[in-house]
Amino acid sequence: MKTIDNDIKAGDFKKVYLLYGQERYLIKQYRDKLIKAMVSEGDSMNFSSFEGDGINQKEIIDLAETLPFFADKRVILIEDAGIFSKAGDELGEYLKDSPESTHFIFVEESVDKRSKLYKAAAKCGNPVEFKEQTDETLARWIGMRIRKDGKGMSQAAYNSFIEKTGTDMENIDKELEKLLCYCMDKDVIELSDVETVTTEQITNKVFEMVDAIASHKQKRALELYYDLLALKEPAMRIMYLISRQFNILMNVKAMTNKGFGNKDIASKAGCPEWAVRKYQAQCRAYSLDDLKRAVRDGVAYEEAVKTGRMNDQMAVELFIVQYSADMTGTHATGSK
């Protein structure tokens, strides 16, 4: 990120910028910074954007070959096209010989670093991965935002806030704005303010659901599932989140058994460091083999839905029933 800031400050831009990763808030911030620095306000002649699957690479190459109109640069933004794989070979081949006056900004959630397009982007420019921010970084950022509004925040309020919002900066930003508006006449944000205003994320309900499954509280687990369906959450997204939770628990269990510290566990499991202790408590109800089997069965249920052998809502319900009743029971349809 510092390299992008330095390029903007110097006014010396690379031919290609690739912004990718899980932290969409920062990606959007840096995408907009680059566009503002490289394109004059209102200059639609020299700025073009493409988004989504099915983009026409030949059309983009023809546009890239066009000299800028009364400007030094032509800027082309390509977002979420999923072309950092074999699908982007045509653009990857072209980038090597593209005009110096044409600059590309690519925005993707994930990339294949073995792809021709990624290698060309790395050679011609600057790929930057925006990872999920650390606990310390988020605490500093939230603290800075609160102090900017002339307020403080109790530790209990902060703990509850970050637990409800998760670590996604875009969601934190939205929830923080709500909280600051609600506490406009207060100097210190308290726990009660957070509990009144902050919206709990779907993932928290999933955590609670897995907790109920682990405790063999089948009725509570199913209630939480039906609540999510009532909130119009797709059944297969719930299945994905449950499977993801069990995958995290499997990694936490395995690394805890090997004596790794919480920081290393958080990095490997893909969760915030403060959540590790909660996950360690949750996975005590399972053996490592139980957790591995739960992950495999999650995949099996998903496959059964995709192949039309099972209804999506029923698949999730069966998974919950199976693992809240008896971890040593039969496996899911298609599981080995």
Secondary structure as UniProt FT lines:
FT   HELIX           2..10
FT   STRAND          16..21
FT   HELIX           24..38
FT   TURN            41..42
FT   STRAND          47..51
FT   TURN            53..54
FT   HELIX           57..64
FT   STRAND          74..79
FT   HELIX           86..88
FT   HELIX           89..95
FT   TURN            96..97
FT   TURN            100..101
FT   STRAND          102..108
FT   TURN            113..114
FT   HELIX           116..124
FT   STRAND          125..130
FT   HELIX           135..148
FT   TURN            149..150
FT   STRAND          152..153
FT   HELIX           155..165
FT   HELIX           169..182
FT   TURN            183..185
FT   STRAND          188..189
FT   HELIX           191..197
FT   HELIX           202..214
FT   TURN            215..216
FT   HELIX           218..230
FT   TURN            231..232
FT   HELIX           235..257
FT   TURN            258..259
FT   HELIX           262..269
FT   HELIX           273..275
FT   HELIX           276..283
FT   TURN            284..285
FT   HELIX           288..306
FT   TURN            307..308
FT   HELIX           312..325
FT   TURN            327..328
FT   TURN            333..334
//
